[in-house]
Amino acid sequence: METFESKIKRLYKFFILFFVISVFVLNWHELSWVFDYRFLYSRAVDFIQCKRENLRESLIGDSTKKEEIFYKEGVIEIPKIKVNAPIIFTEDEEKDTLIKALERGVVHFYDSPDPGEPGKTIILGHSAPIGWPDKNYESVFTHLNDLNKGDEINIYFRGQKFNYKVTKKYFVDPGYEIASTVENGKSLVALVSCWPPGKLQKRIIIEATLDR
């Protein structure tokens, strides 16, 4: 014979079952997706595809940057005056060495720091009168005087892109020695050319500081 306690337990189970069924019936519209395997599958696929797309975009972005730096190794870019030239590194300051190097691009002065290092990187380049035929980089620095404070200079070197911002422009006499060391340990670049373009009267110097 069933005891009173067992009847109470059975009745309790019945009420729990009734409650659960009632909740599902009253909220079927909101809960039906749980039993729709197609819905769950589509959500899972969307999630996976979204993750793949995000990963792909990230990898493409990183790859593009690395390829850009790789293919522009040893290059100087000055967007404002449309300069894009190879940087030639020499091992001495002999006149013949510099003349030949300047025919192949702009020249890193051998005794100055490399781009990105503390100190002042000195880069030499030809200038020529306006309208001069643009060959052998003879007019690469013709428009240095158009640069102003804040203008951008980019140098690609050793797998890195160094972004400099122009801070100073000045003119000096031929033979003026540019100090390659700086007291505050900053990294600077100094672009040097003849002034006026194609003449030997003065030198124009554009200084820019590495934007960290």
PAZAPA-4460 file (N, C-alpha, C; in steps of 0.05 Angstrom, whole numbers, plus 32768, in hexadecimal, padded with zeros to 4 digits):
% residues 212
    n_x    n_y    n_z   ca_x   ca_y   ca_z    c_x    c_y    c_z   seq   type   mol
   8011   7FE8   8000   8000   8000   8000   8012   8019   8000     1      M     A
   800B   802C   7FEE   801A   8045   7FEB   8018   8056   8004     2      E     A
   802F   805F   800E   802F   806F   8026   8029   808C   801F     3      T     A
   8023   809B   8034   801D   80B8   8030   8036   80C7   8026     4      F     A
   804D   80BF   802F   8066   80CC   8027   806B   80C8   8009     5      E     A
   8067   80AF   7FFF   806B   80A9   7FE3   8057   80B9   7FD1     6      S     A
   803E   80BC   7FDB   802B   80CB   7FCC   8033   80E8   7FCA     7      K     A
   803E   80F3   7FDF   8047   810F   7FDF   805E   8112   7FCA     8      I     A
   8071   80FF   7FC9   8087   8101   7FB6   807D   80FF   7F99     9      K     A
   8069   80ED   7F95   805E   80EA   7F7A   8050   8104   7F71    10      R     A
   8041   810F   7F84   8032   8128   7F7E   8046   813F   7F79    11      L     A
   805C   813F   7F88   8070   8154   7F84   807D   8152   7F68    12      Y     A
   8083   8139   7F60   808F   8135   7F45   807B   813E   7F2F    13      K     A
   8061   8138   7F34   804D   8140   7F21   804C   815E   7F1D    14      F     A
   804C   816C   7F34   804B   818A   7F33   8064   8195   7F25    15      F     A
   807B   8189   7F29   8094   8193   7F1C   8091   818F   7EFE    16      I     A
   8088   8177   7EF6   8085   8171   7EDA   8071   8184   7ECD    17      L     A
   805A   8188   7EDB   8046   819A   7ED1   8051   81B7   7ECE    18      F     A
   8061   81BF   7EE1   806D   81DA   7EE0   807F   81DD   7EC8    19      F     A
   8090   81C9   7EC3   80A3   81CA   7EAD   8094   81CB   7E92    20      V     A
   807F   81B9   7E90   8070   81B9   7E77   8062   81D4   7E73    21      I     A
   8057   81DF   7E88   8049   81F9   7E86   805C   820F   7E7C    22      S     A
   8075   820F   7E87   8088   8223   7E7F   808F   8220   7E61    23      V     A
   8092   8208   7E57   8098   8204   7E3B   8080   820C   7E29    24      F     A
   8069   8205   7E32   8051   820B   7E22   804D   8229   7E20    25      V     A
   804F   8237   7E37   804A   8254   7E37   8061   8264   7E2A    26      L     A
   8079   8258   7E28   8090   8266   7E1D   809C   8258   7E04    27      N     A
   808B   8249   7DF7   8094   8239   7DE0   80A2   824A   7DCB    28      W     A
   8096   8261   7DC5   80A1   8272   7DB0   80BE   827A   7DB6    29      H     A
   80C4   8280   7DCF   80DF   8289   7DD6   80F2   8271   7DD9    30      E     A
   80E8   8259   7DE0   80F9   8243   7DE5   80FB   822E   7DCE    31      L     A
   80EB   8231   7DBA   80EA   821D   7DA5   8104   821A   7D96    32      S     A
   8114   8230   7D95   812E   822E   7D87   8141   8219   7D93    33      W     A
   813D   8213   7DAC   814E   81FF   7DB9   814C   81E4   7DAC    34      V     A
   8134   81DE   7DA1   8130   81C4   7D95   8133   81C5   7D76    35      F     A
   8139   81DC   7D6C   813D   81DE   7D4F   815A   81DA   7D48    36      D     A
   8162   81C2   7D40   817E   81BC   7D3B   8189   81CD   7D24    37      Y     A
   8176   81D3   7D11   817F   81E3   7CFA   8187   81FF   7D03    38      R     A
   8178   820A   7D16   817E   8225   7D20   8199   8224   7D2F    39      F     A
   819D   820F   7D40   81B6   820D   7D4F   81CD   8209   7D3C    40      L     A
   81C9   81F9   7D27   81DF   81F4   7D14   81E7   820E   7D05    41      Y     A
   81D2   821D   7CFD   81D8   8236   7CEE   81E6   824A   7D00    42      S     A
   81DE   824B   7D19   81EC   825D   7D2C   8209   8255   7D2F    43      R     A
   820D   823B   7D32   8229   8231   7D35   823A   8237   7D1D    44      A     A
   822E   8233   7D05   823C   8239   7CEC   8243   8256   7CEA    45      V     A
   822F   8267   7CF0   8233   8284   7CEF   824A   828C   7D02    46      D     A
   824A   8281   7D1A   825F   8287   7D2E   827A   8280   7D23    47      F     A
   827C   8267   7D19   8296   825D   7D0E   829F   826E   7CF7    48      I     A
   828D   8275   7CE4   8294   8285   7CCD   829D   82A1   7CD5    49      Q     A
   828F   82AC   7CE9   8296   82C6   7CF3   82B3   82C6   7CFF    50      C     A
   82B9   82B1   7D0F   82D3   82AF   7D1A   82E8   82AC   7D04    51      K     A
   82E2   829C   7CF0   82F5   8298   7CDA   82FA   82B2   7CCB    52      R     A
   82E4   82C1   7CC6   82E7   82DB   7CB7   82F8   82EE   7CC7    53      E     A
   82F3   82F0   7CE2   8302   8302   7CF2   8320   82FA   7CF2    54      N     A
   8325   82E0   7CF4   8340   82D6   7CF4   834E   82DC   7CDA    55      L     A
   833E   82D7   7CC4   8349   82DC   7CA9   8350   82F9   7CA5    56      R     A
   833E   830B   7CAD   8343   8328   7CAA   835B   8330   7CBB    57      E     A
   835E   8324   7CD3   8375   832B   7CE3   838F   8322   7CD6    58      S     A
   838F   8309   7CCC   83A7   82FE   7CBF   83AE   830E   7CA6    59      L     A
   8399   8315   7C96   839E   8324   7C7E   83AA   833F   7C84    60      I     A
   839E   834C   7C99   83A8   8366   7CA2   83C6   8365   7CAA    61      G     A
   83CC   8351   7CBB   83E8   834E   7CC4   83FA   8347   7CAC    62      D     A
   83F1   8335   7C9B   8401   832D   7C84   8406   8345   7C71    63      S     A
   83F1   8355   7C6D   83F5   836C   7C5B   840A   837F   7C66    64      T     A
   8409   8385   7C80   841C   8397   7C8C   8438   838B   7C8A    65      K     A
   843B   8371   7C8F   8456   8365   7C8D   8460   8365   7C71    66      K     A
   844F   8360   7C5D   8457   8360   7C41   845F   837D   7C39    67      E     A
   8450   8391   7C42   8456   83AC   7C3B   8472   83B3   7C46    68      E     A
   8478   83AC   7C5F   8492   83B2   7C6B   84A8   83A3   7C5D    69      I     A
   84A2   8389   7C56   84B7   8379   7C49   84BE   8384   7C2E    70      F     A
   84AB   838B   7C1D   84B0   8395   7C02   84BB   83B1   7C02    71      Y     A
   84B8   83C0   7C18   84C2   83DB   7C19   84DB   83DD   7C2A    72      K     A
   84E8   83C7   7C2F   8500   83C8   7C3F   8515   83DB   7C34    73      E     A
   8520   83EC   7C46   8534   83FF   7C3D   8529   8415   7C2B    74      G     A
   8511   841F   7C32   8503   8433   7C21   84FB   844A   7C33    75      V     A
   84FC   8463   7C27   84F2   847A   7C35   84DA   8484   7C25    76      I     A
   84C4   848B   7C33   84AC   8496   7C27   84A6   84B1   7C34    77      E     A
   84A0   84C5   7C24   8497   84DF   7C2E   847D   84E5   7C1E    78      I     A
   8466   84DE   7C29   844D   84E0   7C1B   8447   84FC   7C10    79      P     A
   844C   8510   7C1F   8444   852B   7C17   8452   8534   7BFD    80      K     A
   846B   852D   7BF9   847A   8535   7BE1   847F   851D   7BCE    81      I     A
   8470   8507   7BD3   8470   84F0   7BC2   848C   84E4   7BBD    82      K     A
   849B   84E1   7BD3   84B5   84D5   7BD1   84B3   84B8   7BD9    83      V     A
   84BE   84A7   7BC9   84BF   848A   7BCE   84DA   8480   7BC2    84      N     A
   84EE   847D   7BD3   8508   8477   7BC9   8517   8463   7BDA    85      A     A
   8529   8454   7BCE   8539   8441   7BDE   854E   8450   7BED    86      P     A
   8555   8446   7C05   856A   8451   7C15   8584   8441   7C10    87      I     A
   8599   844E   7C07   85B2   8440   7C01   85C4   8444   7C19    88      I     A
   85CE   842E   7C24   85E0   842F   7C3B   85FD   842B   7C31    89      F     A
   860E   843E   7C38   862A   843E   7C2F   863C   8439   7C48    90      T     A
   8655   8432   7C42   8668   842C   7C58   867D   8441   7C5B    91      E     A
   867C   8456   7C4B   868F   846C   7C4E   8683   8485   7C43    92      D     A
   8692   849B   7C45   8688   84B5   7C3C   8698   84BF   7C24    93      E     A
   86A6   84AD   7C16   86B4   84B5   7BFE   86A1   84C1   7BE9    94      E     A
   86AA   84D6   7BDC   869A   84E5   7BC9   868F   84D3   7BB3    95      K     A
   86A0   84C2   7BA7   8698   84B1   7B92   8683   849D   7B9B    96      D     A
   8686   8493   7BB3   8673   8480   7BBF   8657   848D   7BC1    97      T     A
   8657   84A6   7BCC   863E   84B4   7BCF   8630   84BA   7BB4    98      L     A
   8640   84C3   7BA1   8635   84CA   7B87   8628   84B2   7B7A    99      I     A
   8635   849B   7B7B   8629   8483   7B6F   8611   847A   7B7E   100      K     A
   8612   847C   7B99   85FB   8474   7BA9   85E3   8486   7BA4   101      A     A
   85E7   84A0   7BA1   85D1   84B2   7B9D   85C3   84AE   7B82   102      L     A
   85CF   84A0   7B70   85C2   8499   7B56   85AE   8482   7B5A   103      E     A
   85AF   8475   7B71   859E   845E   7B76   8588   8463   7B8B   104      R     A
   8588   847C   7B96   8574   8482   7BAA   857E   8498   7BBC   105      G     A
   8574   8498   7BD5   857F   84AB   7BE9   8594   849B   7BF9   106      V     A
   85A6   84AA   7C07   85BD   849C   7C13   85BD   84A1   7C31   107      V     A
   85BF   848B   7C40   85C3   848C   7C5D   85E0   8493   7C62   108      H     A
   85E5   84A9   7C71   8600   84B0   7C77   860C   849B   7C8A   109      F     A
   8623   8490   7C81   862D   8477   7C8E   8632   847A   7CAC   110      Y     A
   8639   8492   7CB5   8641   8495   7CD1   862A   849D   7CE4   111      D     A
   8611   849D   7CD9   85FA   84A4   7CEA   85EB   848B   7CF1   112      S     A
   85DA   848D   7D06   85CB   8475   7D10   85B8   846A   7CFA   113      P     A
   85B2   8450   7CFC   859E   8445   7CEA   8582   844F   7CF2   114      D     A
   8570   844D   7CDF   8554   8456   7CE5   8549   8447   7CFE   115      P     A
   853C   8456   7D0F   852F   844B   7D27   8541   844A   7D3F   116      G     A
   855B   844E   7D3B   856E   844E   7D52   8570   8469   7D5E   117      E     A
   8579   846B   7D77   857D   8485   7D84   8592   8496   7D75   118      P     A
   858D   84AF   7D72   859F   84C1   7D63   8591   84CB   7D4A   119      G     A
   85A1   84D7   7D39   8597   84E4   7D21   85A0   84D6   7D08   120      K     A
   858D   84C9   7CFB   8593   84BB   7CE1   8594   84D0   7CCC   121      T     A
   85AB   84D1   7CBD   85AF   84E5   7CA8   85AB   84D9   7C8D   122      I     A
   859A   84E4   7C7D   8594   84DA   7C62   8598   84F0   7C4E   123      I     A
   85A8   84EB   7C3A   85AF   84FE   7C25   859F   84F8   7C0B   124      L     A
   8597   850C   7BFD   8589   8508   7BE3   858D   8520   7BD1   125      G     A
   858D   851A   7BB7   8590   852F   7BA2   8577   8540   7BA1   126      H     A
   857B   8559   7B98   8565   856A   7B90   856C   8576   7B75   127      S     A
   8558   857F   7B66   855D   858A   7B4B   8549   85A0   7B46   128      A     A
   854F   85B3   7B34   853C   85C8   7B2D   8521   85BC   7B25   129      P     A
   850B   85CB   7B2B   84F0   85C3   7B23   84EF   85BD   7B05   130      I     A
   84E4   85A7   7AFD   84E2   859F   7AE1   84FA   858F   7AD7   131      G     A
   850D   858A   7AE8   8524   857A   7AE1   851B   855D   7ADD   132      W     A
   8525   854F   7AC8   851D   8533   7AC3   8521   8522   7ADC   133      P     A
   850D   8513   7AE3   850E   8502   7AFB   851A   84E7   7AF5   134      D     A
   8535   84E6   7AF6   8543   84CD   7AF1   855A   84CA   7B05   135      K     A
   8561   84B1   7B0B   8576   84AB   7B1D   8574   84BA   7B38   136      N     A
   855B   84BF   7B40   8556   84CC   7B5A   8563   84E7   7B5D   137      Y     A
   8567   84F5   7B46   8574   850F   7B46   8562   8525   7B52   138      E     A
   8548   8520   7B54   8536   8534   7B60   8526   8529   7B77   139      S     A
   8530   8514   7B84   8520   8507   7B99   851A   8519   7BB0   140      V     A
   852C   852B   7BB8   8528   853E   7BCE   8523   855B   7BC5   141      F     A
   851A   855E   7BAD   8515   8579   7BA2   8501   8588   7BB3   142      T     A
   84EC   857B   7BBD   84D6   8588   7BCA   84D8   8587   7BE9   143      H     A
   84EF   8583   7BF4   84F1   8582   7C11   84E7   859B   7C1E   144      L     A
   84EA   85B2   7C11   84E1   85CB   7C1D   84C3   85CC   7C21   145      N     A
   84B4   85BB   7C13   8497   85BA   7C16   848E   85AC   7C30   146      D     A
   84A0   859F   7C3E   8499   8591   7C56   8497   85A5   7C6E   147      L     A
   8484   85A0   7C7F   847F   85B1   7C96   847D   85A0   7CAF   148      N     A
   847C   85AD   7CC6   847B   859F   7CE0   8463   858C   7CE0   149      K     A
   8467   8573   7CE8   8452   8560   7CEA   844F   854E   7CD2   150      G     A
   845C   8555   7CBC   845A   8544   7CA4   8468   8529   7CA9   151      D     A
   8460   8515   7C9A   8468   84F9   7CA0   847F   84F0   7C8E   152      E     A
   8492   84E2   7C9A   84A8   84D5   7C8C   84A9   84B8   7C95   153      I     A
   84A7   84A5   7C83   84A7   8488   7C8A   84C0   847B   7C80   154      N     A
   84CD   846B   7C91   84E4   845C   7C89   84E0   843F   7C90   155      I     A
   84E4   842E   7C7C   84E1   8411   7C7F   84FE   8405   7C81   156      Y     A
   8503   83F8   7C98   851E   83EF   7C9D   851E   83D7   7CB0   157      F     A
   852C   83C2   7CA9   852E   83AA   7CBA   8513   839F   7CC3   158      R     A
   8501   839E   7CB0   84E7   8392   7CB6   84D4   83A3   7CC6   159      G     A
   84DB   83BD   7CC9   84CA   83CF   7CD8   84C4   83E8   7CC9   160      Q     A
   84AE   83F5   7CD0   84A7   840F   7CC5   84AA   8424   7CDA   161      K     A
   84BB   8437   7CD4   84C1   844D   7CE7   84B3   8467   7CDC   162      F     A
   84A1   8471   7CED   8492   8489   7CE5   849D   84A1   7CF3   163      N     A
   84A7   84B4   7CE4   84B2   84CD   7CEF   849F   84E4   7CE9   164      Y     A
   84A0   84F8   7CFA   8490   8511   7CF6   84A4   8529   7CF5   165      K     A
   84A0   8539   7CE0   84B2   8550   7CDC   84B0   8563   7CF4   166      V     A
   84C7   856C   7CFE   84C8   857E   7D14   84D7   8598   7D0E   167      T     A
   84E8   8597   7CFA   84F9   85AF   7CF5   8502   85B0   7CD8   168      K     A
   8506   85C9   7CCE   8511   85CD   7CB3   8524   85E5   7CB5   169      K     A
   853C   85E1   7CAB   854F   85F8   7CAC   8563   85F5   7C95   170      Y     A
   8572   860B   7C91   8585   860D   7C7B   85A1   8613   7C86   171      F     A
   85B5   8606   7C7A   85D1   8609   7C84   85E3   860D   7C6D   172      V     A
   85FC   8615   7C73   8610   8618   7C5E   861C   85FC   7C57   173      D     A
   8627   85F9   7C3F   8635   85E0   7C38   864B   85DB   7C4C   174      P     A
   864F   85C2   7C53   8664   85BB   7C66   865A   85BA   7C83   175      G     A
   8641   85C2   7C88   8636   85C2   7CA3   8634   85A4   7CAC   176      Y     A
   863E   859F   7CC4   863E   8584   7CCE   8625   857F   7CE0   177      E     A
   8617   856B   7CD9   85FE   8564   7CE8   8606   8550   7CFE   178      I     A
   8600   8557   7D17   8606   8545   7D2D   85F3   852D   7D2C   179      A     A
   85FE   8515   7D2C   85ED   84FD   7D2B   85E4   84F3   7D46   180      S     A
   85EF   84FF   7D5B   85E6   84F7   7D76   85D3   850C   7D81   181      T     A
   85C1   8502   7D92   85AE   8514   7D9F   85AE   850F   7DBD   182      V     A
   85A9   8523   7DCD   85AC   8521   7DEA   8596   8510   7DF7   183      E     A
   857E   8512   7DEC   8567   8506   7DFA   8562   84E9   7DF2   184      N     A
   8574   84DE   7DE1   8571   84C2   7DD9   855B   84BC   7DC5   185      G     A
   854F   84D2   7DBA   853A   84CE   7DA6   8545   84C4   7D8B   186      K     A
   8533   84BB   7D7A   853A   84B2   7D5F   8530   84C7   7D4C   187      S     A
   8543   84D3   7D3D   853C   84E7   7D29   8546   84E0   7D0D   188      L     A
   853B   84ED   7CF9   8546   84EA   7CDE   854A   8506   7CD3   189      V     A
   8561   850A   7CC5   8567   8524   7CB8   856A   851F   7C9A   190      A     A
   8558   852C   7C8A   855A   852A   7C6D   8569   8542   7C63   191      L     A
   857D   853E   7C53   858F   8553   7C4A   8591   8554   7C2C   192      V     A
   858F   856D   7C21   8592   8570   7C04   859C   858D   7BFE   193      S     A
   85A2   8591   7BE5   85AC   85AC   7BDC   8595   85C0   7BDC   194      C     A
   859C   85D9   7BE1   8589   85EF   7BDF   8595   8608   7BD4   195      W     A
   8588   8615   7BC1   856F   860D   7BB3   8573   85F3   7BA4   196      P     A
   855D   85E6   7B9D   8560   85CC   7B8F   8573   85CD   7B77   197      P     A
   8587   85BB   7B78   859A   85BA   7B63   85B1   85CD   7B65   198      G     A
   85B1   85DE   7B7A   85C6   85F1   7B7E   85D7   85E9   7B97   199      K     A
   85EE   85F5   7B99   8600   85EE   7BAF   8603   8604   7BC4   200      L     A
   85F1   8618   7BC3   85F4   862F   7BD5   85EF   8628   7BF2   201      Q     A
   85DB   8618   7BF8   85D3   8611   7C13   85CC   85F3   7C14   202      K     A
   85C5   85EB   7C2C   85BA   85D0   7C30   85A0   85D3   7C3F   203      R     A
   858C   85C4   7C37   8573   85C3   7C45   8573   85AA   7C56   204      I     A
   856A   85AD   7C6F   8569   8596   7C81   854D   8594   7C8D   205      I     A
   8541   857D   7C8A   8527   8577   7C97   852C   8563   7CAD   206      I     A
   8525   856A   7CC5   8527   8558   7CDC   850C   854D   7CE4   207      E     A
   850A   8534   7CEB   84F1   8528   7CF4   84F7   8515   7D0B   208      A     A
   84E4   8512   7D1D   84E7   8502   7D35   84D6   84E8   7D32   209      T     A
   84E1   84D2   7D3B   84D3   84B9   7D3A   84BA   84BB   7D4B   210      L     A
   84A3   84B4   7D3F   8489   84B5   7D4D   8484   849A   7D59   211      D     A
   8488   8497   7D73   8485   847D   7D81   8469   8479   7D8A   212      R     A
***
